[in-house]
Amino acid sequence: MPDKEQNHNSLYRAGLIGAGYICEFHVAALRRAGVEVVGVCDLDAARAQAIADRYSLKIYPSAKELAAAGANVMHVLTPPDTHARITIELLDLGCHVLVEKPLALDVEDCLQIERKAQEKGLSVCVNHSLLFDPQVRKALKIVQSGKLGKIISVDILRSSVYPPYAGGALPPQYRTAGYPFRDLGVHALYLFEALLGKIEKVSGNYKSLGGDPNLAFDEWRAQVQCENGIGQFQLSWNVRPMQSQIIIQGTKGVMRVDLFLMFNASRKSTPLPKAAERIINALTDSLKPMVDVPIGVWRFLRKKTLPYHGLQDLVKEFYRSLEQRSAVPVSVSDASRVVKWTEHVARESEADYARKLEPLTLSAEVPVLVTGASGALGGEIVRRLRSQGTRVRILVRRVPDRLEERVEVALGDLGDPSAVDRAIRGAKLVIHAGAAMKGGWIEHQCGTIRGTQNVLDACLKHGVQKLVHISSMSVSDWAGAPANTPLDENSPLEPRAEERGSYTRAKLEAEKLVSSFVKQHKIPAVILRPGQIFGGRIPLLTGAVARRAGRRWIVLGKGDVRLPLVYMDDVVDGVLLAASSPLGDGQIVQLVDEFNPTQNEVLRLMLDADARVAHFPRPLLFALGKFSEIVLGLLKRQSPLSVYRLRSGLAHRTFRSVNANLLGWKPRVGAQEAIALLRGRPVGRKNNVAVEETPAAVAVAPQGQLAQ
């Protein structure tokens, strides 16, 4: 917690309306400014309790009671669509107000706030915090001094990431298409005004590229025409590493301001020869960060530079303006102009997104719902069903670029129970192939565990005829048996899942949920555990086989670890057989090929004879794993290269299925012949099925037909 300053704001006592993420930084700013915090109120009791416990605050059930307790300045920290209503209510209660950006979602609402504040003789300030960021203030001072000449243009580059979605009701950023621009685009717009004068025109572009699949648009561009120049803004949930830069271009120089690394560097126009000028500018542009970044880090460690430092200083300036009865740092009038142009782009994006959603109608009944349909396996399942003429509903987080025939789209996240319920309503069969494939524990817990629970609840509610749940062989104990012991459906479950990683841990919990739910509620279900799938969008040469390093392939260990391969088309065969089979008591079926090649054997089959293959010694690998455990343990983090994880991943096991006969499943293409296909070699026939085309086009007749 930042050190308190002397309490010189005894006339003003603050109340917090909203206890979300930004609330803690307002508390820190208030305490640093010496302002007493009366308490907090929030519709979410748990969230209010968390912030109250952390900062020893009192919780109030309403703003009215908070004001009655003595709060005469309120900080509005609620979602943007509530700002105007709450601000006017607080003004009616006789309180000054500091509102998070944007002030409102409509210029008329801004005018109402302004009129109400004038009527009551009260102050309203808006949190345009970057205007008070130390680096921005420094840049503005340089611009005002004329050192860069006349400012012609400004480019703002910002990448971002929202906190992991943990499931339940969707947070505000995912509810409307325009939220990201309202949230972060507003910063760019008021910076453009500060540097280039009043905004005259804004043109926006937006697209979904997958950086945050729950956002309607995760890539934004805007061109801003101002009185004195032109600005451009990039907002991205895809660009890495994270950046927040302002590039100010003038007739005498160019300044680069980095808000994340806390430095600014300039290139100046000089009377020197151009070659010499380039050398000097190259030196100043590179040396300045080398000096400023360590100083910035040192100041941050000593709490001289604070998180959300601009907010800290704006809050202090706001309370000083109240004491001195002077103009607030950011007025309603200032904020209204920004709201106008923010809404211009945000509403345009929402109208475009609404048009994209128009074709996404759901029928009253559908034969099959597939979750995880945007994934490699889910996508292949949908393609097979479509090829049979079966109508399919898919649950995906983004609107597909193209709508396929006989496919209807249910939009939503597996962690959102209402979205899952809407998707499953009317489905006879549910093929649950969705799960988190990346991220930390929160993402896996949401997408895999909560997602599976939501699927089970909806299946029970809507009377689904059968559930096919796609699990994983990683839920089994790989390291706890002697070498070459077969791993099958009867093998023990993983006893140390947390050490194996978030994917295994979540998959194991999800499978246990299905097994328990089936026993308790008698929902017909089959659990499938595919092996190491390859084919379609999944390559064979993954890290489990070898890792490519330049022109070499690096194998962990001697390369004698056997692999539980299974070809994509064969897995899809097993899924459709499970769907049409009489099984339904939660039986577990492992889908794995009889051909269990070693890493070296796969490389010999896949690589040219002159390919360079190197082996990383197993003892050295385990020593590195142990070292990583010690180092990361000191940081209270789990090592992705832990000794137990290595022991499991490099266990000498063989693999088989003892329950495949319950489905009548046997690989129809087979891993060995599929590998030959990948290498473009003739393979003849297998199981009386001609295999002559590329893997993605191999036609496998279904052994169980689904109703259309």
C-alpha positions in Angstrom: 0.0 0.0 0.0 1.4 3.4 -0.9 2.5 5.6 1.9 -0.2 8.0 3.2 0.3 11.7 2.7 -0.7 14.2 5.3 -4.5 14.3 5.7 -5.3 17.8 4.3 -8.6 16.8 2.8 -10.6 16.6 6.0 -13.6 18.3 4.5 -14.1 15.5 2.0 -14.8 11.9 2.7 -15.0 9.4 -0.2 -17.4 6.6 -1.1 -16.7 3.9 -3.7 -19.6 2.8 -6.0 -18.4 -0.5 -7.6 -15.8 -2.9 -6.3 -14.2 -4.2 -9.5 -10.6 -4.3 -10.6 -10.0 -0.6 -10.7 -11.4 -0.1 -7.2 -8.2 -1.0 -5.4 -6.2 1.7 -7.3 -8.8 4.3 -6.3 -8.4 3.3 -2.7 -4.6 3.6 -3.0 -5.0 7.0 -4.6 -7.3 8.3 -1.9 -5.1 7.1 0.9 -2.1 8.6 -0.8 -4.0 11.9 -1.1 -5.0 11.8 2.6 -8.7 11.3 1.9 -10.8 9.2 4.3 -12.7 6.4 2.6 -16.1 5.9 4.2 -16.9 2.6 2.5 -17.9 0.8 -0.6 -21.1 -0.6 -2.2 -21.5 -3.1 -5.0 -24.4 -5.2 -6.3 -22.0 -8.2 -6.1 -21.8 -8.9 -2.4 -18.7 -11.2 -2.7 -16.8 -8.7 -4.7 -17.6 -5.9 -2.2 -16.6 -8.2 0.7 -13.3 -9.0 -1.0 -12.3 -5.3 -1.4 -13.6 -4.5 2.1 -11.5 -7.2 3.7 -8.4 -6.2 1.8 -8.6 -2.5 2.8 -10.6 -2.6 6.0 -13.5 -0.8 4.5 -17.2 -0.9 5.5 -19.8 -2.2 3.1 -23.0 -0.2 2.5 -26.1 -1.6 0.7 -26.7 1.5 -1.3 -25.2 4.8 -2.4 -27.9 6.6 -0.3 -26.7 4.9 2.9 -23.1 5.5 2.0 -23.9 9.2 1.6 -25.9 9.2 4.8 -22.7 7.8 6.6 -20.8 10.9 5.6 -19.4 10.3 2.1 -19.7 13.6 0.2 -17.5 12.6 -2.8 -18.3 9.5 -4.7 -16.1 7.5 -7.1 -18.2 5.8 -9.8 -16.4 2.6 -10.8 -19.3 0.7 -12.3 -19.7 -0.5 -16.0 -19.9 2.4 -18.5 -23.6 1.9 -19.3 -24.4 2.7 -15.7 -22.2 5.8 -15.3 -24.8 8.5 -16.3 -27.7 7.2 -14.2 -25.6 6.7 -11.1 -23.8 10.0 -11.4 -27.1 11.9 -11.6 -28.4 10.0 -8.6 -25.3 10.9 -6.6 -25.6 14.6 -7.6 -29.1 14.5 -6.3 -27.7 13.1 -3.0 -25.5 16.2 -2.8 -22.2 14.5 -3.6 -19.3 15.6 -5.8 -18.4 12.8 -8.3 -15.4 11.3 -9.9 -16.4 9.0 -12.8 -14.4 6.4 -14.5 -14.0 6.8 -18.3 -16.0 7.0 -20.4 -18.3 9.4 -18.7 -21.4 8.0 -20.5 -22.6 6.2 -23.6 -24.5 9.2 -25.0 -23.7 12.9 -25.4 -27.2 13.8 -24.2 -26.5 11.9 -21.0 -23.3 14.0 -20.6 -25.3 17.2 -21.0 -27.8 16.0 -18.4 -24.9 15.4 -16.0 -23.5 18.9 -16.7 -26.9 20.6 -16.2 -27.5 18.6 -12.9 -24.0 19.5 -11.6 -24.6 23.2 -12.3 -28.0 23.1 -10.7 -26.6 21.5 -7.6 -23.4 23.6 -7.5 -21.3 20.4 -7.4 -18.2 19.2 -9.3 -18.0 16.2 -11.7 -14.6 15.0 -12.9 -13.8 12.2 -15.4 -10.8 9.9 -15.1 -8.8 10.6 -18.2 -5.8 9.3 -16.3 -3.2 9.2 -19.0 -3.1 13.0 -19.2 -1.6 12.7 -15.7 0.9 9.9 -16.4 4.4 11.1 -15.7 5.7 10.1 -19.2 2.7 11.8 -20.9 3.1 14.9 -18.8 6.8 15.1 -19.8 5.9 14.6 -23.4 3.2 17.3 -23.3 5.7 19.7 -21.7 8.2 19.1 -24.5 5.5 19.5 -27.2 4.4 22.8 -25.6 8.0 24.1 -25.5 8.1 23.9 -29.3 11.2 21.5 -29.4 9.4 19.2 -31.8 8.1 22.0 -34.0 4.5 21.9 -35.2 2.9 18.6 -34.4 1.7 17.0 -37.6 0.6 13.5 -36.6 0.4 11.1 -33.6 0.4 7.3 -33.7 -0.8 5.4 -30.6 0.0 1.6 -30.4 -1.6 -0.4 -27.6 -2.0 -4.1 -27.0 -4.0 -5.4 -24.1 -5.3 -8.5 -22.4 -8.3 -8.9 -20.2 -8.2 -10.9 -17.0 -8.9 -14.6 -17.5 -12.7 -15.4 -17.7 -13.4 -17.7 -14.8 -16.9 -18.7 -15.9 -20.4 -17.7 -14.9 -22.0 -14.5 -16.2 -19.9 -12.8 -18.9 -18.0 -9.8 -17.6 -18.8 -6.4 -19.3 -16.1 -6.5 -21.9 -17.7 -9.5 -23.6 -21.3 -8.3 -23.6 -21.2 -5.7 -26.3 -19.1 -5.5 -29.5 -18.0 -1.9 -28.8 -16.8 -2.3 -25.3 -13.0 -2.6 -26.1 -13.1 0.7 -27.9 -15.1 2.4 -25.1 -12.6 0.9 -22.6 -9.3 1.8 -24.2 -10.0 3.8 -27.4 -11.2 6.6 -25.2 -7.6 7.1 -23.9 -6.3 7.5 -27.5 -9.0 10.1 -28.3 -8.4 12.4 -25.4 -4.6 12.2 -26.0 -5.2 13.1 -29.7 -7.1 16.2 -28.5 -4.3 17.2 -26.1 -1.7 16.9 -28.9 -3.6 17.8 -32.1 -6.6 19.9 -31.0 -10.3 19.1 -31.2 -11.4 16.0 -33.1 -13.2 16.7 -36.3 -13.7 13.2 -37.7 -13.0 9.5 -36.7 -13.0 6.5 -39.0 -12.7 3.1 -37.4 -11.9 -0.5 -38.5 -12.2 -3.7 -36.5 -11.8 -7.4 -37.0 -11.7 -10.6 -35.0 -8.3 -12.4 -35.3 -8.6 -14.7 -32.3 -6.5 -13.0 -29.6 -9.4 -13.0 -27.2 -12.1 -15.3 -28.6 -14.8 -13.9 -26.4 -14.4 -10.4 -27.9 -16.5 -9.6 -31.0 -13.6 -7.7 -32.3 -10.0 -8.0 -30.9 -8.2 -5.9 -33.5 -9.1 -2.2 -33.8 -7.7 0.7 -35.9 -8.9 4.3 -36.0 -7.9 7.3 -38.0 -8.6 10.6 -36.3 -8.7 13.9 -38.0 -8.1 16.8 -35.6 -7.9 20.6 -36.0 -4.1 20.6 -36.3 -3.2 17.1 -37.6 -4.0 13.5 -38.0 -3.8 10.7 -35.5 -3.8 6.9 -35.9 -4.6 4.4 -33.2 -4.1 0.6 -33.0 -5.7 -1.4 -30.3 -4.8 -5.1 -30.3 -5.4 -8.3 -28.3 -3.1 -10.1 -30.6 0.2 -8.2 -30.7 2.9 -9.5 -28.4 4.9 -8.5 -26.5 2.5 -6.1 -24.9 3.0 -2.5 -25.8 1.7 1.0 -25.1 3.5 3.6 -27.2 2.8 7.1 -28.4 4.8 8.4 -31.4 4.6 12.2 -31.7 5.8 13.5 -35.1 6.6 17.2 -35.6 8.3 19.4 -38.1 11.5 19.5 -36.0 11.6 16.1 -34.4 9.9 12.8 -33.5 9.3 11.6 -29.9 8.6 8.0 -28.9 6.9 7.6 -25.5 6.7 4.1 -24.1 4.2 3.9 -21.2 4.9 0.3 -20.3 8.7 0.6 -20.2 8.5 4.1 -18.8 10.8 6.1 -21.2 10.7 8.6 -24.0 13.2 9.1 -26.7 13.5 11.8 -29.4 15.0 12.2 -32.8 15.7 15.8 -33.8 16.2 17.6 -37.1 19.7 19.2 -37.1 21.7 21.4 -39.5 24.3 18.5 -39.8 24.7 16.4 -42.9 21.9 13.8 -43.1 24.3 10.8 -42.6 25.7 12.4 -39.4 22.1 13.3 -38.2 21.0 9.7 -38.6 24.0 8.4 -36.5 23.3 10.9 -33.8 19.5 10.1 -33.7 20.3 6.4 -33.7 22.5 6.9 -30.6 20.0 9.1 -28.8 17.0 6.9 -29.7 18.8 3.8 -28.3 20.7 5.2 -25.4 17.7 7.0 -23.8 15.8 3.8 -23.1 19.0 2.2 -21.7 19.1 5.0 -19.1 15.4 5.6 -18.5 14.2 2.0 -18.1 16.5 1.1 -15.2 15.6 4.4 -13.5 11.9 3.7 -14.1 12.3 0.2 -12.6 14.2 1.6 -9.6 11.5 4.3 -9.0 8.8 1.6 -9.3 10.5 -0.6 -6.7 10.8 2.4 -4.4 7.1 3.2 -5.0 8.0 6.6 -6.5 6.3 5.5 -9.6 3.0 3.7 -8.8 0.6 1.4 -10.7 -1.9 3.6 -12.5 0.2 6.6 -11.6 -1.9 8.9 -13.7 -5.0 7.9 -11.7 -3.1 8.6 -8.5 -2.2 12.1 -9.6 -5.5 12.9 -11.1 -7.3 12.0 -7.8 -5.0 14.3 -5.9 -5.6 17.1 -8.4 -9.4 16.5 -8.2 -9.5 16.9 -4.4 -7.2 19.9 -4.6 -9.7 21.5 -7.0 -12.5 20.8 -4.5 -10.6 22.5 -1.7 -9.7 25.5 -3.8 -13.1 25.6 -5.6 -11.3 25.7 -8.9 -11.9 23.9 -12.2 -11.7 20.1 -12.0 -8.8 18.4 -13.9 -11.1 16.9 -16.6 -14.5 18.5 -17.0 -17.8 17.1 -18.2 -17.4 19.3 -21.3 -14.0 17.8 -22.0 -15.3 14.3 -21.6 -18.4 14.9 -23.7 -16.4 15.5 -26.9 -14.5 12.2 -26.4 -17.8 10.4 -25.7 -19.2 11.6 -29.0 -16.4 10.1 -31.0 -16.0 7.0 -28.9 -19.6 6.2 -29.5 -19.3 6.9 -33.2 -16.9 4.0 -33.6 -18.3 1.7 -30.8 -21.9 1.9 -32.1 -20.8 1.4 -35.7 -19.0 -1.8 -34.6 -22.1 -3.0 -32.7 -24.3 -2.4 -35.8 -21.9 -4.4 -37.9 -21.8 -7.2 -35.4 -25.6 -7.3 -35.1 -25.7 -7.9 -38.9 -23.2 -10.8 -38.5 -25.5 -12.3 -35.9 -28.7 -12.1 -37.9 -28.2 -15.4 -39.8 -27.4 -17.3 -36.5 -30.9 -18.6 -35.8 -31.4 -21.8 -33.9 -34.0 -24.4 -34.8 -36.3 -25.9 -32.2 -34.7 -29.3 -32.6 -31.4 -30.5 -34.1 -29.9 -34.0 -34.3 -26.4 -33.1 -32.9 -24.7 -30.4 -31.0 -20.8 -30.4 -31.1 -18.9 -28.3 -28.6 -15.3 -27.3 -29.5 -16.2 -27.2 -33.2 -13.6 -24.6 -33.9 -10.9 -27.1 -32.7 -9.1 -29.6 -34.8 -11.1 -32.7 -33.6 -14.4 -30.9 -33.3 -14.1 -29.5 -36.8 -13.4 -32.9 -38.3 -16.4 -34.3 -36.5 -18.6 -31.6 -37.9 -17.3 -32.1 -41.4 -18.0 -35.9 -41.2 -21.5 -35.3 -40.0 -22.2 -32.8 -42.7 -20.9 -35.2 -45.4 -23.5 -37.7 -44.2 -26.2 -35.1 -44.6 -26.7 -34.6 -40.8 -27.8 -31.2 -39.5 -25.4 -30.0 -36.9 -25.4 -27.2 -34.3 -22.0 -26.0 -33.1 -21.1 -24.0 -30.0 -18.3 -21.6 -30.8 -17.1 -18.3 -29.3 -16.6 -16.4 -32.5 -18.9 -16.0 -35.5 -17.4 -18.2 -38.3 -16.1 -16.4 -41.4 -18.3 -18.6 -43.5 -21.6 -20.3 -42.6 -21.7 -23.9 -43.9 -24.8 -25.7 -45.1 -26.5 -27.9 -42.5 -24.7 -26.1 -39.7 -26.3 -23.8 -37.3 -24.2 -21.7 -34.9 -24.8 -21.1 -31.2 -22.5 -18.4 -30.0 -21.0 -18.5 -26.5 -18.4 -19.7 -24.1 -18.5 -23.1 -22.4 -18.0 -21.3 -19.1 -21.2 -19.4 -19.5 -24.1 -21.6 -18.3 -26.7 -19.5 -20.2 -24.9 -19.9 -23.5 -24.5 -23.7 -23.0 -28.1 -24.0 -22.1 -29.2 -22.2 -25.2 -26.9 -24.3 -27.4 -28.1 -27.7 -26.0 -31.8 -26.9 -25.9 -33.4 -29.0 -28.6 -30.4 -31.3 -29.3 -30.8 -35.0 -29.3 -27.1 -35.9 -29.1 -24.3 -33.8 -27.6 -20.7 -34.5 -28.6 -18.6 -32.6 -26.1 -15.2 -32.0 -27.7 -14.7 -28.6 -26.2 -12.0 -27.9 -23.6 -9.3 -25.3 -22.8 -6.1 -25.9 -24.8 -3.9 -23.1 -23.5 -3.7 -20.6 -20.7 -3.3 -21.0 -17.0 -5.4 -22.8 -14.4 -8.2 -20.3 -14.5 -8.7 -20.8 -18.2 -8.6 -24.6 -17.9 -10.9 -24.6 -14.9 -13.4 -22.5 -16.8 -13.3 -24.0 -20.3 -12.9 -27.7 -19.2 -14.3 -28.2 -15.7 -17.0 -25.6 -15.5 -17.7 -26.1 -19.2 -18.3 -29.8 -18.7 -20.5 -29.1 -15.6 -22.6 -26.7 -17.7 -22.9 -29.3 -20.5 -24.1 -31.9 -18.0 -26.6 -29.6 -16.3 -28.1 -28.6 -19.7 -28.2 -32.3 -20.9 -30.2 -33.2 -17.8 -32.5 -30.2 -18.1 -33.3 -30.7 -21.8 -33.5 -34.5 -21.8 -30.6 -35.2 -24.2 -30.7 -38.7 -25.5 -26.9 -39.3 -25.3 -23.7 -37.5 -24.4 -20.3 -38.4 -26.0 -17.6 -36.9 -23.8 -14.1 -36.5 -25.3 -11.6 -37.0 -22.5 -7.9 -37.7 -22.8 -5.4 -40.5 -22.1 -3.5 -37.9 -20.0 -5.9 -38.6 -17.2 -4.2 -42.0 -16.6 -1.1 -42.6 -14.5 1.8 -42.9 -16.9 4.7 -42.9 -14.5 3.4 -45.3 -11.9 4.0 -48.7 -13.6 7.0 -50.7 -14.7 8.5 -50.1 -18.1 6.4 -51.4 -21.1 3.3 -52.0 -18.9 0.3 -51.6 -21.2 -1.7 -48.4 -20.5 -5.5 -49.0 -21.1 -8.9 -48.1 -19.7 -8.3 -50.1 -16.5 -5.0 -48.3 -15.6 -5.1 -46.2 -12.5 -5.9 -42.5 -12.8 -3.2 -39.9 -12.5 -2.5 -39.4 -8.7 -0.5 -36.2 -9.1 -2.5 -34.3 -11.7 -1.5 -30.9 -10.5 2.1 -31.7 -11.1 1.3 -32.9 -14.7 -0.1 -29.5 -15.6 -3.4 -27.6 -15.9 -4.6 -29.6 -19.0 -4.3 -33.0 -17.4 -5.7 -31.7 -14.1 -8.7 -30.2 -15.7 -9.3 -33.1 -18.0 -9.2 -35.5 -15.1 -11.7 -33.4 -13.1 -14.0 -33.2 -16.1 -14.0 -36.9 -16.6 -14.8 -37.5 -13.0 -17.7 -35.1 -13.2 -19.1 -37.0 -16.1 -18.8 -40.4 -14.5 -20.4 -39.2 -11.2 -23.2 -37.3 -13.0 -24.0 -40.4 -15.1 -24.3 -42.6 -12.1 -26.4 -40.0 -10.2 -28.7 -38.9 -12.9 -28.7 -41.8 -15.4 -27.8 -39.6 -18.4 -26.8 -41.9 -21.3 -23.1 -41.2 -21.9 -19.9 -42.6 -23.3 -16.4 -41.4 -22.4 -13.7 -41.5 -25.1 -10.0 -41.2 -24.4 -8.2 -40.6 -27.7 -4.4 -41.1 -27.9 -2.0 -38.8 -29.6 -4.1 -37.6 -32.6 -2.5 -36.7 -35.9 -4.0 -35.8 -39.2 -6.2 -32.9 -40.4 -4.9 -29.8 -38.6 -2.8 -31.7 -36.1 0.8 -32.5 -37.2 2.5 -35.7 -36.4 5.8 -34.2 -35.5 5.0 -32.4 -32.3 7.1 -32.0 -29.2 6.1 -35.5 -28.1 8.2 -36.8 -31.0 10.9 -34.1 -31.5 11.4 -30.4 -31.5 12.8 -28.5 -34.4 15.8 -26.2 -33.7 16.9 -24.6 -37.0 17.9 -27.5 -39.3 18.0 -30.1 -36.6 15.4 -32.1 -34.8 16.0 -32.5 -31.1 14.7 -35.6 -29.3 14.4 -35.7 -25.6 16.2 -38.8 -24.4 17.2 -41.8 -26.5 14.1 -41.6 -28.7 12.9 -45.0 -27.5 9.6 -43.8 -25.9 6.6 -45.3 -27.5 3.8 -43.1 -28.7 0.0 -43.8 -28.4 -0.8 -42.6 -32.0 -4.2 -42.6 -33.5 -5.2 -41.1 -36.9 -7.8 -38.3 -37.0 -10.2 -40.1 -39.3 -10.1 -43.2 -37.0 -10.9 -41.0 -34.0 -13.9 -39.5 -35.7 -15.0 -43.0 -36.6 -14.9 -43.9 -32.9 -16.9 -40.8 -31.9 -19.7 -41.6 -34.4 -19.8 -45.2 -33.3 -20.1 -44.1 -29.7 -23.0 -41.8 -30.7 -24.9 -44.6 -32.4 -24.0 -47.5 -30.1 -26.2 -48.8 -27.4 -23.6 -47.9 -24.8 -24.7 -45.3 -22.3 -23.6 -46.1 -18.8 -20.5 -44.0 -18.8 -18.3 -46.6 -20.3 -14.7 -45.5 -21.0 -13.2 -46.4 -24.3 -9.6 -45.7 -25.2 -9.0 -44.9 -28.9 -5.5 -45.8 -29.7 -3.8 -47.6 -32.6 -2.2 -51.0 -32.3 0.9 -49.5 -33.9 2.9 -47.9 -31.0 6.1 -46.6 -32.7 9.0 -45.1 -30.8 10.0 -41.5 -31.4 13.0 -42.7 -33.5 10.7 -44.9 -35.6 8.4 -42.0 -36.4 11.3 -39.8 -37.4 12.7 -42.5 -39.7 9.3 -42.8 -41.3 8.7 -39.0 -41.6 12.1 -37.4 -42.3 14.4 -37.6 -45.3 17.5 -39.8 -44.9 19.8 -36.8 -44.6 17.8 -35.1 -41.8 19.8 -34.1 -38.8 18.5 -35.6 -35.5 20.1 -35.0 -32.1 19.3 -36.6 -28.8 19.2 -34.6 -25.6 20.6 -36.8 -22.8 18.0 -38.0 -20.4 20.1 -37.4 -17.2 20.9 -33.8 -18.2 17.2 -33.2 -19.0 16.1 -34.4 -15.6 18.9 -32.3 -13.9 17.6 -29.2 -15.7 14.1 -30.2 -14.6 15.2 -30.4 -11.0 17.0 -27.0 -11.3 13.9 -25.4 -12.8 11.8 -26.7 -9.8 14.2 -25.1 -7.3 14.4 -21.7 -9.1 10.7 -21.4 -9.9 9.8 -22.7 -6.4 11.5 -19.7 -4.9 9.1 -17.6 -7.0 6.2 -19.8 -5.9 5.6 -20.9 -9.4 5.2 -24.4 -10.8 7.9 -25.6 -13.3 6.6 -26.7 -16.7 9.6 -28.9 -16.8 9.2 -30.6 -13.4 10.8 -34.0 -12.8 7.5 -35.7 -12.4 6.2 -34.2 -15.6 9.3 -35.4 -17.4 8.9 -38.9 -15.9 5.3 -39.1 -17.1 6.0 -37.7 -20.6 9.0 -39.9 -21.1 7.5 -43.0 -19.5 8.3 -46.3 -21.3 4.7 -47.7 -21.8 2.8 -49.5 -24.4 -0.8 -48.6 -25.2 -3.9 -50.6 -26.0 -7.7 -50.5 -25.8 -9.6 -53.2 -24.0 -13.1 -51.6 -24.5 -12.9 -50.8 -28.2 -14.7 -54.0 -29.0 -17.7 -52.6 -27.1 -18.1 -50.1 -29.9 -16.9 -52.4 -32.6 -14.1 -49.9 -33.2 -10.9 -50.8 -35.0 -8.6 -48.3 -36.8 -9.9 -48.3 -40.4 -7.0 -46.3 -41.8 -4.4 -47.0 -39.2 -1.5 -44.9 -37.9 1.1 -46.7 -40.0 -0.7 -46.3 -43.3 -1.7 -42.7 -42.4 2.0 -41.9 -41.9 2.8 -43.3 -45.3 0.0 -41.1 -46.8 1.6 -38.1 -45.1 4.9 -39.0 -46.9 3.1 -39.5 -50.2 3.8 -43.2 -50.4 1.5 -45.9 -52.0 -0.2 -47.9 -49.2 -2.6 -50.3 -50.9 -5.6 -51.4 -48.8 -6.2 -51.9 -45.1 -9.3 -53.6 -43.6 -10.7 -53.9 -47.1 -10.9 -50.1 -47.4 -9.1 -48.4 -50.3 -6.7 -45.7 -49.0 -5.4 -43.8 -52.0 -6.1 -40.1 -51.4 -4.5 -37.5 -49.1 -5.3 -37.9 -45.4 -7.8 -35.0 -45.3 -9.8 -36.6 -48.1 -9.8 -40.2 -47.0 -13.5 -41.3 -47.1 -14.5 -43.6 -44.3 -18.0 -44.9 -44.4 -19.8 -44.5 -41.0 -20.5 -47.7 -39.2 -23.5 -46.1 -37.5 -25.8 -43.6 -39.2 -27.2 -40.6 -37.3 -30.7 -39.3 -37.9 -31.0 -36.2 -40.2 
